[in-house]
């Protein structure tokens, strides 16, 4: 048995000959109406995302990817945003940071994605998934966030389960 181990060097991290590394960003696009926020509205969130992608292209980044936030005001669907960015950029790749297909109509999604891809001249990249494991469906509880319906159930349970 050979006990000699090689120590990783920076050469191991270099791209293979004829290839290059690409850098981009993933925007979570969160917006909430809270005091002190630098984003004043859902509209501001979208316009800032466009400016961010334009700036990313200007400094040489290769990709701009956006999360889908169903039931939120600013990014329930990424396609209008991606199309707006495509109209203001020419090189940067545009895409989605994982669309949970459990919530999508595949045909409608394909139509929207195709339109964004046409506007972007083929720069659209889709990230899709089958969804999270069932154990994380109530994952919001792990972060201390309870949607209004859940909050109401918790309060109702607290009121009705107290003994006098």
Secondary structure, DSSP 8 states (H G I E B T S, - for coil): ---------GGGGS--TT-----EEEE-------TT-S--SHHHHHHHHHHHHHHHHHTT--EEEE---TTSSS-S-SHHHHHHHHHH-SSSEEEES-EEGGG--HHHHHHHHHHHHHHTTS-EE--EES---GGGTTGGGGGT---HHHHHHHHHHHHHS---
